[in-house]
Amino acid sequence: MNTPAIETFNLTRRFDDIVAVDNINIQVNNGELFGLLGPNGAGKTTLINMLSTMITPSNGSAQVWGADISKQPSEVRKNIGMVFQGTTLDDRLTGKENLDLHGRLYGLPKQLRKQRIADVLELVELNDKADVIVKTYSGGMMRRLEIARGLMHHPKVLFLDEPTLGLDPQTRNHIWDYIRQLNKEKNVTIMLTTHYMEEADHLCNRIAIIDFGQVKALDTPENLKNALGGDVIILTVETGELASRLLDLYNKNGSAGSVQQKDSSIFITIKDGAGRIPHVLKIASDAGINVLSVDLHRPTLDDVFLSYTGRAIREEETSSVDRINYNLQARRR
């Protein structure tokens, strides 16, 4: 397939006065593992819901596997699998029965359903739980079963919305292994949403940083980090007010490529960070500002997000967009 697996053209979605997705233009290549990285309420789930034909765009358009999401929704659905942020399994059925039901909904013949159930259960290592009622599954097992269900009909594109949300680190690592295997061995194009920096860094070929419904940056994880140029010095002072004063001093001094504030900490991106620490400390000392701690590290995706948006990704209260998406999923269930 020469055309992109996913392509959007000024894709926009509004909910009354809220612009959840704002003129997004992205291309996802065939066989790519593409990440949407951003905080809660950034518009990631709304974008996924439009691309999977669950909601319609307010403006713009998109194609998934060559089919228009508005004009050819049935064609889009034939070629995609979906793992929602919240569980949509029937917990009163067994794992095998959940998969069988999904296969029937996609019109798979009996023998093919039987073979696909065996294949996907083996892939996610749930063969021994096939006849167990789902409500007895752990959170990680449910996530694995949902991934298996999304693969029942051999989708060309798989959407994973926060695939490891709420899972413990060990289970999260197992889910990562399954996702990598699907992408590399089965050549499934994957788009996943996440607010976990480590997840995006470890899994994705390319990442789009999303904030307030807009793409702030798009590149490989390494290129995004390298683009900051140099090291990151973090200075922590006693109050946010002192940090603001220090921010102004460093901006006026012009000794750093990028200076950002988060609460009572200052993040300075600068070449030869180790050699520049005495200089930045002297500026603080001359201003009578006491520095409580100093940290030096290579740029991370958290630093990248802070640089492009002026704030760090963190767990936040549920936004209006989150509540809308939750209600949509509740109605589907």
N, C-alpha and C positions, 0 to 999 in steps of 0.2 A: 504494500500500500504506500504510494508516494505522497498522498495528501496527509496532513497532520491527523493524528488520532482525535485530537480535540482542538478546535479553534474558535475563539470568541471575537466578536466584532462590536466594540462599544457596548458590551452587555451591561444592562442596568436593571435594577429592581428597586422599586420604592414601596414602602408600606405607609400609606398616608403621607405624613411629613418626614418620615425617616427614609433616607437613601441608604439602603443596606449594601448594594453593589453599585459602584459608580464608574460607568464607562470603562469596563475592563477589557483589555485586548491581550490575549495570551495564545500561544501555540504549544501543544504537547505532542511530541513526536511518537510515532509508532514504537512500542517497546520501551518507552521511557517510564521511569518512576519519578513522578513530579509531585512536589510538595507545596501546599498552601500553608504558610506559617504566619500566625498572628494570634492576638489575644482573643478572649471571649468577646463576641459582639463585633468582630472585625468584618464579617460578611462572608466568611469561609463556607459555612453550612448553607447559606442562601445561594451562593454560587453553585455548590454541588447540587442543591435541589433543583436549580434551573437546568443544569446540564443533564440531570437524570429525568427531566420532564415532570418533576413533582409539582413545580410551580412555573408560571409563565413569566417571561421578561416584561418589564415595563417599556423598555426600549432596547434597541440593538438586537443582535442575533448570535447564534452559535451553531456549530456543526460538531457532531460526535460520530466518528467513524463514517464521515461523508454524508450523514443525514442531518437535516435541519431540525433543531429541537422543537420548533413551533409548528412547522409544516409537515414534518414526518416523525411524530413522536413514537409511533409503533415501531418504525425502523430503528430508532435510537434504542428503544427498550430491548429489542432483540439482541443487541450487541453489547449491552452493559450488564454488569453485576453491581450490587449496591450493599454496603454494610453501613447501616445507620449509626448515629452517635448513641442513641438509646436502643436497648434490645427490642427486637420485634419478633422474637421466637414465640411459639405457642408452648408455654411451659407445662401444659397438661399432656403434651404428646412426647413421644420418645425422640431421640435425635434422628433416627432413621425415618420416622413418620414426618418430622418437619421437612426433611430433605425430599421425601416422596411427594409431599403436598406441593412443594415448590416446583418439582419436576412436572407434575400434572398441570400446574398453572401455565407452564411454558410449553405444554403439549408434547412432552417427551414420551415416546412409546415405552411400554412396560419394560422390555428387555434393556433398553438404553437407560431408563431410570435406574434399574437395578445395578447396572454396571457403573453408572456415574456415582451412585450413592457409595458403592464400594471404593471407587477411586478417590473421591474427595474425603471420605472418612479416613482412609489410609494416609492421605496427604497431611491432614491435621492431627493424626495420631489419636483418633477417637473410635477406632474399631471396637474396642472393648466396652464402649459406652453407647453403642448404637441402639440398644434396646432398653436404655435407662431413661426414665422420665426426666425431662429437661430441668424441671424445677429443683432437682437434686444436684444439678451441675454447679461447679464453682464459676466465678465470674470469668476466669480465663478460658474455661471449657466452653462457656456460652459464646465467647468471642470467636473461638476457633470454629465452633459449629456455624456461626453466622458467616464467617469467611467461606467455609465449605459450601453453605447454601448459595452464596453469591456466585460460586463457580459451577453450579450444577449444569447450566446450559451452555458451557464453554463461551463465556463472554470475551469479547475482544478488549473491552475496557472495564476496569474494576474501580469503583469509587469507594474509598474508605474514609469515613467521617470520624475523626478522633478514634482510631482503631484500638488504642491501648489506654483510653481514659479510665482512670480509677483502678488500674491493675497494679499489682506489686511489681518491683523491678525484675524479679526472676521470670515471672509470666510475661512481662513486657518484652524481655529479650527473646523468649520463645516465639511470640507473635512476630517480632522483627524477622526471625529466621524464616517463618512461613512466607512473609511478604517478599523477602528477597528471593526465595525459591520460586514463587509464582512468577515474579518478574523475569528472572534470569533463565530458568529452565522451561517455563511454559510460555514465555514471551508475552505475558499479559501486560498491557499498558495500564499503569496504576496512577491514579491521582488520589493523594491522601491529604487530609487536613490535620493539623496538629498545632498545639501551642507548646509542645515539648521541644526545646532547642536540640537536645541530644538525638531525639528521634529523627528530626529533619536532617541533621548533620550526618547521621549514620546511614540513613536509608536512601535519600533522594539524589538523583542525578542533577536536578535543578530545583531551585526553590523560588517561589514568588512570595515576597514579604507583603502581607495584606494588613492594612490598617484603615479604619473608617471607610471600608468598602472600596479602597483604591490599592493598586499595585504600587508599592513604594520602591521596590527593587526586584530584579529577576536575574538570576545567574546560578552557576554552580556554587555549592557551599564554600569551596576554597577560594573562588574568585571574589565572592562577596566579602570574605574575611580579609583577603589580600588587598582589596580595594581601599580598605581603611588606611593602609600604609603605616607600618611600624608597630610599636607596642602600645599597650594600654596601661596607663598609670591611674590607680584609683586612690584618691585621698578622701579620708573621712574626717569630718570636723564635728563640732559639738551640736550645731543646729542647722536647720535648713536656711535660716537667714544668713549665717556666716558662709554657708556654701554658695549662696547667691552672690555675696560680695566677692568671694574667691573666683567665681565664674566670670564676673565682670573684669576682674584684674587680669586673668589669663587671656581673655578675649582681647583686651586692650594691649597686652604685652605682645601678642602675636607669636608666641613661641611654640604653639601647638597647632597641628593640622585640624583638630576637632576637639571641642570641649563641650561636655554635656553634664547636666546635673540630675541626680536622682535623690530626692530627699536630702540627707545631709552629706552626700558623697559627690565628688567631682570625678568625672571620667575624662582623662586626657589621652588622646591618640597622638603619638609622637614617635619619630624615628629615634633609635638609640635610647630607648626609655630608661635603661639603667644609668646611662651617662647623664641624662637630663634630670634625674630625681633631685640632685642637690639644688639645681636652678629653680625648679618649681617649689621646692620647700622654702627657699630663700624668699621668694615672692610672698608666700604666706606669712613667713616670720616677720618680714619688713612691714606687713600690714597688721601685725599684732594678732594674727589668727593662729590658734593652736591646732595642729594637725594630730589627730588621735591615732591614725594608722595609715600605712602606705602599702599598696599592693601593686605588683607588676606582673602582667601576663601577656601572652599573644592574643590577638583579637579572637573573640568567639562570636557565634551568631547572635548572642544576647547583646554584644557590643555593636554588631551590625544593626540590629533592630533599634537600639537606642540612638545610634547615629542618624538613621533615616527618619525616625519618628519623634525623637526627643523624650522617649519614655521606654521603660522596660516591660517586657511581657510578664504578667503576673496573673494569678487567680483573682478575678474581680467579681463583683456582684452581677447577677444576671441582668443583662441589658434588655432593652425593648426588643431588639432583633432576636436575641436568644429566646425570649418568651414567645415570640411569634413562631419561631421554628419549632419550639417544644409543642405548641398547640397544634401545628401542622402534623407533627409526628403522632401526637395523641389521637387526632382525627383519623389518621391512616390506620392506627391500631384498632 
